[in-house]
Amino acid sequence: MARWSAARDTGPGNGIGLLVLDGLLLHRVGVNGQFGAELLGAGDLLRPWQGEKLSHTLPTTSGWRVLEPTRIAVLDKRFARQMVRYPQLAGQLVARALERSRNLAVNMAIVHHARVDVRIHILLWHLAGRWGHMRSDGVLLPLQLSHDLLANLTAADCPAVTSALCDLAKRNLVHSLYDSWLLIGEPPGELLEFAPLPQSLASIAFSEDPWPKPSVRRAVRGGWGGAEAQLWPRR
C-alpha cells in the first residue's frame, strides 16, 4: 500500500476536504490525559489539517486510527472547480458536515448519563442506527469495538466498561460476538425511532450521474502512529 501526502492534494485552502467512501475511522482528542473519540464512516466529510490545535489555552492531542480498510475521496481544488456546475452537491456536503456535528451532540448527551452501562447501551443503539442490521434474534452491529475504544466513546475507564458489558450481557441486552455486537430488545428511550439516513455522498460520488468524480485514496487498518494510518501529516 503506497503512502500519500494529503498536503500535496488537499492542503489548507486547496479544495474541500476528504470524503469517506467506505470503511471506518476513529478520531480521538485528548485533554490533560483524558480522551474523547468519534467514529467516522461512509459519507463523513473530513478536513484533518484544519484546527489540529484545538485550543490556544489548553494542551490538546489529536490522533486518527484506521479501524477497517477505508477508501477516501480527495475533494481537491480540481473537484471544487468542477462542482461549480452542480450546486446541489454543495448542499449535500453541508448536510453531511451538519450530520457529523449532530452525532457529536448526541454523543455528548449520552456521556451525561451517570451509569456507564446506560451510556454503553444507548451508544451501541445509536451506532446501530447507522451501521446495524436487523436479524431474527436482534440487531447486529458489525463493528469491532474494543473496551478501550468504548471507554473513549463513553467517557469511562476500561474496568467500568468491562463491568458494564458483563451486566448488559447478564440482562440479555447486549452480547459480544467475535467481531460484532448483538443488541436484543428495543432501543432505549429517545432512540426508539430510527430516522432514515439521507443518501450517502459515497454513492453519489460513483453513481452514473455526471457529477465531478474525485480521486480516491485507500487506507488499511493501522495503529495510532502506524504508517498506513497516517493519511495526513501531523502538525
Backbone as JSON, one array per atom type, in Angstrom:
{
  "sequence": "MARWSAARDTGPGNGIGLLVLDGLLLHRVGVNGQFGAELLGAGDLLRPWQGEKLSHTLPTTSGWRVLEPTRIAVLDKRFARQMVRYPQLAGQLVARALERSRNLAVNMAIVHHARVDVRIHILLWHLAGRWGHMRSDGVLLPLQLSHDLLANLTAADCPAVTSALCDLAKRNLVHSLYDSWLLIGEPPGELLEFAPLPQSLASIAFSEDPWPKPSVRRAVRGGWGGAEAQLWPRR",
  "N": [[0.86, -1.19, 0.0], [0.82, 2.02, -1.06], [2.05, 4.99, 0.37], [0.7, 8.29, 0.8], [0.65, 11.85, 0.49], [-1.45, 14.04, 2.03], [-1.13, 16.74, 2.07], [-0.13, 17.39, -0.39], [-2.3, 17.08, -2.13], [-4.58, 18.09, -0.86], [-4.14, 20.26, 0.86], [-4.32, 23.05, 3.25], [-6.67, 25.36, 2.13], [-6.7, 24.24, -0.37], [-9.04, 23.07, -1.97], [-11.93, 21.1, -0.91], [-12.01, 18.95, 0.99], [-11.79, 15.71, 2.54], [-13.63, 12.86, 1.7], [-15.18, 10.18, 3.15], [-15.59, 7.09, 1.68], [-16.01, 4.34, 2.15], [-15.51, 2.01, 4.87], [-13.97, 2.46, 8.15], [-13.1, 4.87, 10.51], [-11.36, 6.22, 13.35], [-11.41, 9.08, 15.31], [-9.6, 10.64, 17.74], [-9.38, 12.73, 20.56], [-7.44, 14.32, 23.02], [-7.31, 15.74, 26.29], [-5.46, 16.87, 28.86], [-4.75, 14.25, 29.65], [-7.16, 12.85, 29.48], [-9.54, 11.34, 27.24], [-11.58, 11.78, 24.35], [-13.68, 10.52, 21.71], [-14.65, 9.91, 18.27], [-16.5, 8.01, 15.87], [-16.08, 7.51, 12.41], [-17.48, 7.13, 9.19], [-18.73, 5.94, 6.0], [-19.63, 8.62, 3.91], [-18.96, 10.67, 5.65], [-17.45, 13.84, 6.05], [-14.2, 15.18, 6.04], [-11.67, 17.39, 7.29], [-8.82, 17.12, 8.14], [-6.45, 18.55, 8.47], [-7.22, 21.0, 9.34], [-7.56, 23.03, 12.11], [-6.09, 21.48, 13.94], [-4.73, 22.3, 16.21], [-6.56, 22.58, 18.77], [-7.17, 24.25, 20.88], [-6.11, 27.35, 22.2], [-5.48, 27.73, 24.78], [-5.41, 25.36, 26.18], [-3.52, 22.36, 26.54], [-3.69, 20.08, 24.0], [-4.17, 16.89, 22.38], [-4.34, 15.09, 19.3], [-5.45, 12.41, 17.34], [-5.61, 9.94, 14.71], [-7.08, 6.88, 13.61], [-7.18, 3.98, 11.64], [-9.73, 1.78, 11.57], [-11.02, -0.11, 10.02], [-10.36, -1.32, 6.7], [-10.23, 1.36, 4.46], [-11.64, 3.6, 2.06], [-11.04, 6.75, 0.66], [-12.22, 9.7, -0.78], [-10.66, 12.32, -2.48], [-11.46, 15.51, -2.29], [-10.4, 17.79, -3.96], [-8.84, 20.85, -5.2], [-9.29, 20.76, -7.95], [-11.63, 19.17, -8.08], [-13.35, 20.91, -6.7], [-13.55, 23.05, -8.5], [-14.88, 21.81, -10.63], [-17.26, 21.2, -9.38], [-18.74, 23.49, -9.34], [-20.55, 23.52, -11.38], [-22.53, 21.94, -10.43], [-24.47, 22.78, -8.21], [-26.14, 21.54, -6.35], [-24.66, 19.58, -5.11], [-23.14, 20.94, -3.25], [-24.96, 21.51, -1.22], [-25.41, 18.89, -0.32], [-22.91, 18.25, 0.75], [-22.71, 20.11, 2.85], [-24.85, 19.21, 4.37], [-23.9, 16.71, 5.22], [-21.74, 17.5, 6.8], [-23.1, 18.85, 8.85], [-24.59, 16.73, 9.84], [-22.6, 15.2, 11.01], [-21.82, 16.91, 13.11], [-24.18, 16.88, 14.56], [-24.27, 14.23, 15.41], [-22.1, 14.25, 17.13], [-23.13, 15.9, 19.12], [-25.2, 14.29, 20.07], [-23.65, 12.25, 21.16], [-22.42, 13.64, 23.23], [-24.64, 14.08, 24.87], [-25.18, 11.45, 25.57], [-22.96, 10.71, 27.2], [-23.52, 12.1, 29.48], [-25.13, 10.62, 31.09], [-25.3, 9.04, 34.22], [-24.71, 6.36, 34.85], [-22.52, 3.88, 33.63], [-23.25, 1.56, 32.24], [-25.68, 2.32, 31.12], [-24.85, 4.35, 29.42], [-23.27, 2.9, 27.55], [-25.15, 1.12, 26.51], [-27.02, 2.86, 25.26], [-25.29, 4.14, 23.47], [-24.44, 2.01, 21.76], [-26.85, 1.36, 20.53], [-27.32, 3.77, 19.27], [-25.2, 3.81, 17.4], [-26.01, 1.59, 15.97], [-28.15, 2.59, 14.58], [-26.96, 3.59, 12.35], [-25.09, 1.72, 11.38], [-26.16, -0.77, 11.89], [-27.82, -4.02, 11.43], [-30.87, -5.7, 10.94], [-31.78, -8.76, 12.51], [-33.21, -12.03, 13.1], [-32.91, -12.55, 15.77], [-32.3, -10.14, 16.94], [-30.57, -6.98, 16.68], [-27.8, -6.66, 14.67], [-24.66, -5.28, 15.13], [-22.08, -4.63, 13.22], [-19.33, -3.94, 14.1], [-16.0, -3.77, 15.21], [-15.4, -3.09, 18.28], [-13.31, -2.25, 20.73], [-12.82, -2.58, 24.33], [-11.33, -0.46, 25.26], [-11.72, 1.45, 23.25], [-14.51, 1.82, 23.47], [-14.5, 2.94, 25.99], [-13.32, 5.44, 25.49], [-15.33, 6.51, 23.88], [-17.44, 6.76, 25.62], [-16.68, 8.24, 27.79], [-15.55, 6.88, 30.01], [-13.72, 4.5, 32.1], [-11.66, 1.61, 31.32], [-12.02, -0.7, 33.12], [-14.58, -0.08, 34.16], [-16.12, -0.15, 31.84], [-15.85, -2.85, 31.07], [-17.12, -4.11, 33.25], [-19.69, -3.03, 32.95], [-20.48, -4.09, 30.45], [-20.57, -6.79, 31.05], [-22.71, -6.77, 32.82], [-24.78, -5.91, 31.11], [-24.86, -8.1, 29.39], [-25.68, -10.14, 31.14], [-28.24, -9.28, 31.64], [-29.34, -9.81, 29.23], [-29.28, -7.94, 27.14], [-27.2, -6.94, 25.57], [-24.82, -8.6, 23.62], [-21.55, -9.7, 23.1], [-20.03, -10.61, 20.14], [-17.8, -12.37, 17.88], [-16.65, -10.44, 16.09], [-18.41, -8.35, 16.29], [-21.5, -6.91, 17.62], [-24.44, -7.92, 19.32], [-27.56, -6.66, 19.68], [-30.31, -6.79, 21.75], [-33.85, -6.74, 22.1], [-35.65, -3.65, 22.56], [-34.75, -0.34, 21.34], [-33.39, 1.99, 23.69], [-35.31, 4.54, 25.34], [-35.28, 7.74, 23.83], [-34.14, 6.85, 21.5], [-35.79, 5.09, 20.28], [-37.15, 5.45, 17.89], [-35.98, 5.16, 14.63], [-34.54, 7.37, 12.44], [-34.56, 7.66, 8.91], [-31.49, 7.6, 7.12], [-29.99, 10.18, 5.09], [-29.32, 9.96, 1.52], [-26.2, 8.55, 0.87], [-23.25, 10.38, 0.31], [-21.17, 8.94, -0.61], [-22.21, 7.1, -2.4], [-23.18, 8.84, -4.31], [-20.85, 9.9, -5.34], [-19.84, 7.96, -7.05], [-21.84, 7.31, -8.79], [-23.93, 6.88, -11.72], [-24.6, 9.36, -12.59], [-23.67, 12.56, -14.02], [-21.73, 13.7, -12.16], [-18.89, 15.57, -10.9], [-16.0, 13.57, -10.63], [-14.16, 12.52, -7.9], [-10.67, 11.91, -7.03], [-9.41, 8.87, -5.56], [-8.21, 7.57, -2.48], [-6.67, 4.95, -0.56], [-6.75, 3.35, 2.63], [-5.35, 1.15, 5.03], [-6.0, -1.03, 7.86], [-4.63, 0.21, 10.88], [-2.42, 1.25, 13.62], [-2.18, 3.86, 16.14], [0.09, 5.44, 15.48], [0.79, 4.33, 13.13], [2.18, 3.72, 9.87], [0.38, 3.2, 7.8], [-1.95, 4.19, 8.82], [-1.43, 6.83, 8.98], [-2.63, 9.06, 7.3], [-2.39, 11.69, 6.74], [-0.12, 14.38, 7.36], [0.95, 15.11, 10.71], [0.73, 18.17, 12.58]],
  "CA": [[0.0, 0.0, 0.0], [1.66, 3.21, -1.15], [1.67, 6.13, 1.2], [0.49, 9.51, 0.04], [0.64, 13.05, 1.32], [-2.63, 14.86, 1.82], [-0.73, 18.12, 1.87], [0.09, 17.58, -1.8], [-3.56, 17.15, -2.84], [-5.7, 18.73, -0.16], [-3.65, 21.11, 1.94], [-5.17, 24.17, 3.6], [-7.03, 26.23, 1.04], [-6.69, 23.51, -1.64], [-10.2, 22.22, -2.14], [-13.0, 20.97, 0.08], [-11.63, 18.07, 2.08], [-11.75, 14.28, 2.28], [-14.92, 12.22, 1.87], [-15.06, 8.74, 3.39], [-16.47, 6.31, 0.81], [-16.36, 3.16, 2.93], [-14.54, 1.73, 5.92], [-14.23, 3.0, 9.48], [-12.0, 5.62, 11.12], [-11.56, 6.74, 14.7], [-10.74, 10.34, 15.63], [-9.51, 10.75, 19.19], [-8.84, 14.0, 21.06], [-7.11, 14.23, 24.43], [-7.08, 16.96, 27.08], [-4.96, 16.6, 30.21], [-4.75, 12.82, 29.94], [-8.47, 12.25, 29.25], [-9.75, 11.28, 25.8], [-12.89, 11.6, 23.73], [-13.49, 9.97, 20.37], [-15.81, 9.77, 17.38], [-16.36, 7.07, 14.77], [-16.4, 8.11, 11.12], [-17.65, 6.12, 8.15], [-19.12, 6.37, 4.66], [-20.39, 9.85, 3.84], [-18.44, 11.71, 6.54], [-16.54, 14.79, 5.43], [-13.1, 15.48, 6.95], [-10.6, 18.32, 6.97], [-7.97, 16.84, 9.3], [-5.39, 19.54, 8.61], [-7.8, 22.24, 9.84], [-7.89, 23.07, 13.53], [-5.43, 20.46, 14.75], [-4.52, 22.92, 17.52], [-7.96, 22.81, 19.1], [-7.33, 25.3, 21.88], [-4.91, 28.16, 22.45], [-5.27, 27.82, 26.23], [-5.28, 24.02, 26.75], [-2.69, 21.42, 25.76], [-4.52, 19.01, 23.46], [-3.59, 15.97, 21.42], [-5.32, 14.61, 18.34], [-4.94, 11.29, 16.57], [-6.54, 9.22, 13.84], [-6.78, 5.45, 13.51], [-7.98, 3.23, 10.67], [-10.26, 0.59, 12.22], [-11.31, -1.05, 8.95], [-9.86, -0.81, 5.42], [-11.02, 2.55, 4.15], [-11.41, 4.38, 0.84], [-11.31, 8.17, 0.87], [-12.21, 10.54, -1.98], [-9.98, 13.59, -2.27], [-12.21, 16.61, -2.91], [-9.34, 18.78, -4.07], [-9.15, 22.09, -5.91], [-9.86, 20.4, -9.25], [-13.01, 18.76, -7.83], [-14.12, 22.1, -6.33], [-13.85, 23.81, -9.72], [-15.89, 21.09, -11.4], [-18.51, 21.16, -8.63], [-19.47, 24.74, -9.58], [-21.65, 23.22, -12.32], [-23.52, 21.1, -9.74], [-24.63, 23.41, -6.88], [-26.83, 20.65, -5.41], [-23.67, 18.83, -4.34], [-22.71, 21.77, -2.1], [-25.93, 21.27, -0.16], [-25.18, 17.56, 0.21], [-21.71, 18.29, 1.59], [-23.06, 20.83, 4.08], [-25.72, 18.33, 5.15], [-23.08, 15.7, 5.87], [-20.98, 18.14, 7.88], [-24.03, 19.11, 9.95], [-24.95, 15.44, 10.44], [-21.5, 14.81, 11.87], [-21.89, 17.72, 14.33], [-25.33, 16.41, 15.34], [-23.87, 12.98, 16.06], [-21.25, 14.61, 18.27], [-24.01, 16.42, 20.18], [-25.86, 13.12, 20.66], [-22.68, 11.55, 22.0], [-22.28, 14.44, 24.46], [-25.8, 13.8, 25.71], [-25.05, 10.08, 26.08], [-21.98, 10.61, 28.28], [-24.03, 12.77, 30.68], [-25.8, 9.65, 31.95], [-24.41, 8.72, 35.33], [-24.32, 4.94, 34.84], [-21.75, 3.51, 32.45], [-24.0, 0.58, 31.45], [-26.68, 3.06, 30.36], [-24.13, 5.04, 28.33], [-22.87, 1.94, 26.53], [-26.37, 0.6, 25.88], [-27.54, 3.89, 24.35], [-24.31, 4.37, 22.41], [-24.47, 0.92, 20.79], [-28.07, 1.51, 19.73], [-27.11, 4.95, 18.41], [-24.36, 3.35, 16.29], [-26.8, 0.64, 15.18], [-28.98, 3.36, 13.68], [-26.2, 3.86, 11.13], [-24.35, 0.55, 10.88], [-26.77, -2.02, 12.3], [-28.64, -4.84, 10.52], [-31.87, -6.48, 11.64], [-31.77, -10.21, 12.45], [-34.35, -12.61, 13.8], [-32.65, -12.55, 17.21], [-31.94, -8.81, 17.41], [-29.9, -6.09, 15.73], [-26.36, -6.92, 14.62], [-23.8, -4.12, 14.91], [-20.84, -5.26, 12.75], [-18.18, -3.09, 14.38], [-15.08, -4.29, 16.21], [-15.21, -2.02, 19.26], [-12.61, -2.74, 21.92], [-13.23, -1.94, 25.59], [-10.62, 0.83, 25.32], [-12.42, 2.37, 22.34], [-15.8, 2.15, 24.1], [-14.21, 3.84, 27.1], [-13.14, 6.77, 24.91], [-16.6, 6.98, 23.33], [-18.44, 6.94, 26.68], [-16.08, 8.97, 28.91], [-15.43, 5.94, 31.13], [-12.45, 3.78, 32.07], [-11.81, 0.24, 30.82], [-12.67, -1.6, 34.08], [-16.01, 0.22, 34.24], [-16.73, -0.63, 30.6], [-15.92, -4.31, 31.15], [-18.17, -4.45, 34.22], [-20.98, -2.66, 32.38], [-20.81, -5.04, 29.4], [-20.97, -8.04, 31.73], [-24.06, -6.55, 33.36], [-25.71, -5.88, 29.98], [-24.99, -9.47, 28.89], [-26.48, -10.89, 32.11], [-29.63, -8.83, 31.47], [-29.72, -10.2, 27.88], [-29.49, -6.74, 26.33], [-26.07, -6.8, 24.63], [-23.89, -9.73, 23.61], [-20.36, -9.52, 22.28], [-19.7, -11.7, 19.24], [-16.39, -12.39, 17.52], [-16.25, -9.15, 15.53], [-19.6, -7.52, 16.23], [-22.32, -6.86, 18.82], [-25.84, -8.25, 19.11], [-28.44, -5.88, 20.56], [-31.57, -7.52, 21.91], [-34.91, -5.94, 22.66], [-35.97, -2.38, 21.92], [-33.83, 0.75, 21.64], [-33.79, 2.72, 24.9], [-35.74, 5.92, 25.36], [-35.49, 8.55, 22.65], [-33.6, 6.18, 20.32], [-36.75, 4.06, 19.85], [-37.47, 5.67, 16.48], [-34.82, 5.36, 13.77], [-34.79, 8.22, 11.28], [-33.78, 7.19, 7.75], [-30.35, 8.43, 6.78], [-30.01, 10.68, 3.72], [-28.48, 9.21, 0.58], [-24.79, 8.76, 1.15], [-22.43, 11.01, -0.72], [-20.29, 7.93, -1.16], [-22.86, 6.53, -3.57], [-23.27, 9.89, -5.31], [-19.54, 10.13, -5.95], [-19.55, 6.99, -8.08], [-23.06, 6.95, -9.48], [-23.88, 7.1, -13.16], [-24.88, 10.76, -12.9], [-22.44, 13.25, -14.47], [-21.09, 14.52, -11.15], [-17.42, 15.52, -10.95], [-15.5, 12.38, -9.95], [-12.92, 12.78, -7.16], [-9.69, 10.83, -6.95], [-9.65, 8.02, -4.39], [-7.06, 7.01, -1.79], [-7.03, 3.83, 0.3], [-6.01, 3.18, 3.88], [-5.58, -0.14, 5.66], [-6.08, -0.95, 9.31], [-3.35, 0.52, 11.5], [-2.44, 1.81, 14.96], [-2.19, 5.32, 16.25], [1.19, 6.1, 14.77], [1.17, 3.46, 12.04], [2.38, 4.38, 8.58], [-0.81, 3.1, 6.98], [-2.99, 5.01, 9.41], [-1.02, 8.23, 8.91], [-3.06, 9.5, 5.97], [-2.03, 13.09, 6.57], [0.93, 14.7, 8.33], [0.63, 15.87, 11.9], [1.41, 19.44, 12.74]],
  "C": [[0.89, 1.24, 0.0], [1.13, 4.3, -0.24], [1.46, 7.34, 0.3], [0.41, 10.66, 1.0], [-0.6, 13.87, 1.01], [-2.26, 16.3, 1.55], [-0.54, 18.42, 0.38], [-1.23, 17.82, -2.53], [-4.58, 18.06, -2.19], [-5.23, 19.58, 1.0], [-4.57, 22.27, 2.2], [-5.4, 25.08, 2.4], [-7.09, 25.53, -0.3], [-7.87, 22.56, -1.71], [-11.08, 22.13, -0.92], [-12.59, 20.1, 1.25], [-11.56, 16.63, 1.61], [-13.12, 13.69, 2.59], [-14.72, 10.72, 2.03], [-16.08, 8.01, 2.51], [-16.92, 5.02, 1.47], [-15.24, 2.89, 3.92], [-14.91, 2.41, 7.23], [-12.97, 3.64, 10.03], [-12.38, 6.02, 12.53], [-10.76, 8.02, 14.85], [-10.78, 10.51, 17.14], [-8.82, 12.05, 19.58], [-8.6, 13.86, 22.55], [-6.87, 15.59, 25.05], [-6.67, 16.53, 28.48], [-5.09, 15.11, 30.58], [-6.09, 12.12, 29.78], [-8.82, 12.36, 27.76], [-11.24, 11.16, 25.46], [-12.66, 11.14, 22.3], [-14.79, 10.0, 19.59], [-15.47, 8.76, 16.29], [-16.82, 7.74, 13.48], [-16.46, 7.03, 10.06], [-18.11, 6.75, 6.85], [-19.99, 7.62, 4.72], [-19.87, 10.96, 4.72], [-17.39, 12.55, 5.81], [-15.49, 15.23, 6.44], [-12.24, 16.6, 6.39], [-9.57, 18.21, 8.1], [-6.84, 17.83, 9.51], [-5.9, 20.84, 9.22], [-8.09, 22.11, 11.33], [-7.26, 21.97, 14.34], [-5.07, 21.01, 16.13], [-5.89, 23.42, 17.99], [-8.16, 23.96, 20.07], [-6.01, 26.03, 22.06], [-4.58, 28.22, 23.94], [-5.08, 26.46, 26.89], [-4.36, 23.17, 25.9], [-3.55, 20.24, 25.3], [-3.7, 18.12, 22.53], [-4.7, 15.47, 20.51], [-4.71, 13.5, 17.51], [-6.03, 10.63, 15.76], [-6.1, 7.76, 13.74], [-7.72, 4.81, 12.5], [-8.42, 1.93, 11.33], [-10.6, -0.5, 11.22], [-10.76, -0.47, 7.65], [-10.8, 0.24, 4.85], [-10.63, 3.15, 2.81], [-11.85, 5.82, 1.09], [-11.21, 8.91, -0.45], [-11.58, 11.89, -1.63], [-10.75, 14.67, -3.03], [-11.29, 17.82, -2.99], [-9.79, 20.0, -4.85], [-9.78, 21.8, -7.27], [-11.33, 19.99, -9.1], [-13.88, 19.98, -7.51], [-14.47, 22.93, -7.55], [-14.94, 23.13, -10.53], [-17.26, 21.14, -10.71], [-19.35, 22.43, -8.83], [-20.67, 24.48, -10.49], [-22.76, 22.42, -11.65], [-23.76, 21.66, -8.33], [-25.35, 22.52, -5.87], [-25.85, 19.83, -4.57], [-23.18, 19.62, -3.13], [-23.66, 21.56, -0.93], [-25.74, 19.92, 0.48], [-23.97, 17.55, 1.14], [-21.97, 19.0, 2.91], [-23.92, 19.95, 4.97], [-24.91, 17.27, 5.88], [-22.25, 16.28, 7.0], [-21.87, 18.41, 9.09], [-24.46, 17.81, 10.62], [-23.85, 14.96, 11.38], [-21.54, 15.61, 13.18], [-23.07, 17.29, 15.2], [-25.0, 15.12, 16.07], [-22.96, 13.24, 17.25], [-22.09, 15.13, 19.44], [-24.75, 15.28, 20.87], [-24.91, 12.38, 21.59], [-22.43, 12.31, 23.3], [-23.43, 14.19, 25.41], [-25.69, 12.4, 26.33], [-24.11, 10.02, 27.28], [-22.42, 11.35, 29.53], [-24.82, 11.83, 31.57], [-24.82, 9.16, 33.01], [-23.89, 7.29, 35.26], [-23.65, 4.56, 33.54], [-22.52, 2.49, 31.6], [-25.07, 1.26, 30.61], [-26.02, 3.76, 29.18], [-23.82, 4.07, 27.2], [-24.09, 1.41, 25.78], [-26.92, 1.59, 24.86], [-26.59, 4.1, 23.19], [-24.38, 3.27, 21.34], [-25.73, 0.99, 19.92], [-27.97, 2.73, 18.81], [-26.26, 4.57, 17.19], [-25.12, 2.39, 15.38], [-27.73, 1.36, 14.22], [-28.3, 3.65, 12.36], [-25.61, 2.6, 10.53], [-25.04, -0.78, 11.17], [-27.6, -2.71, 11.23], [-29.61, -5.66, 11.36], [-31.64, -7.97, 11.42], [-32.96, -10.74, 13.22], [-34.17, -12.56, 15.31], [-32.22, -11.19, 17.75], [-31.34, -7.97, 16.3], [-28.4, -6.34, 15.81], [-25.62, -5.63, 14.29], [-22.42, -4.63, 14.52], [-19.62, -4.36, 12.88], [-17.31, -3.75, 15.45], [-14.71, -3.15, 17.16], [-14.56, -2.6, 20.51], [-13.13, -2.02, 23.16], [-12.56, -0.57, 25.73], [-11.31, 1.86, 24.44], [-13.76, 2.78, 22.93], [-15.61, 3.1, 25.28], [-14.03, 5.27, 26.6], [-14.46, 7.36, 24.43], [-17.61, 7.31, 24.42], [-17.89, 7.68, 27.9], [-16.02, 8.1, 30.17], [-14.03, 5.34, 31.09], [-12.71, 2.32, 31.71], [-12.44, -0.71, 31.84], [-14.17, -1.36, 34.19], [-16.74, -0.27, 33.0], [-16.88, -2.15, 30.64], [-17.03, -4.76, 32.09], [-19.56, -4.17, 33.64], [-21.41, -3.64, 31.29], [-21.22, -6.39, 29.98], [-22.39, -7.93, 32.26], [-25.09, -6.56, 32.24], [-25.92, -7.28, 29.4], [-25.86, -10.31, 29.82], [-27.96, -10.53, 31.99], [-30.15, -9.12, 30.07], [-30.09, -9.0, 27.01], [-28.43, -6.58, 25.25], [-25.18, -8.02, 24.76], [-22.75, -9.44, 22.65], [-20.11, -10.77, 21.45], [-18.24, -11.56, 18.81], [-15.92, -11.02, 17.02], [-17.42, -8.18, 15.43], [-20.34, -7.58, 17.56], [-23.76, -7.19, 18.44], [-26.67, -7.52, 20.16], [-29.81, -6.52, 20.57], [-32.6, -6.61, 22.56], [-35.14, -4.66, 21.87], [-34.92, -1.32, 22.24], [-34.3, 1.52, 22.87], [-34.27, 4.13, 24.6], [-35.95, 6.57, 24.01], [-34.93, 7.92, 21.38], [-34.57, 5.15, 19.76], [-37.1, 4.2, 18.37], [-36.2, 5.92, 15.7], [-35.23, 6.23, 12.6], [-33.98, 7.71, 10.11], [-32.66, 8.15, 7.44], [-30.49, 8.95, 5.36], [-29.11, 9.85, 2.83], [-27.02, 9.57, 0.81], [-24.09, 9.43, -0.02], [-21.48, 10.01, -1.34], [-20.91, 7.32, -2.41], [-22.99, 7.57, -4.68], [-21.96, 10.03, -6.07], [-19.25, 9.18, -7.09], [-20.82, 6.49, -8.76], [-22.89, 7.21, -10.98], [-24.17, 8.54, -13.55], [-23.58, 11.48, -13.23], [-21.86, 14.18, -13.41], [-19.58, 14.56, -11.4], [-16.92, 14.35, -10.11], [-14.19, 12.69, -9.24], [-11.94, 11.63, -7.3], [-9.87, 10.11, -5.62], [-8.32, 7.54, -3.82], [-7.54, 5.9, -0.85], [-6.17, 3.83, 1.55], [-6.34, 1.81, 4.43], [-5.56, 0.02, 7.16], [-4.7, -0.7, 9.9], [-3.52, 1.15, 12.86], [-2.31, 3.31, 14.94], [-1.03, 5.96, 15.52], [1.61, 5.34, 13.54], [1.29, 4.19, 10.72], [1.11, 4.35, 7.75], [-1.92, 4.0, 7.52], [-2.69, 6.49, 9.27], [-1.35, 8.76, 7.52], [-2.67, 10.95, 5.7], [-1.01, 13.45, 7.64], [0.39, 15.43, 9.54], [1.33, 17.2, 11.89], [2.31, 19.4, 13.93]]
}
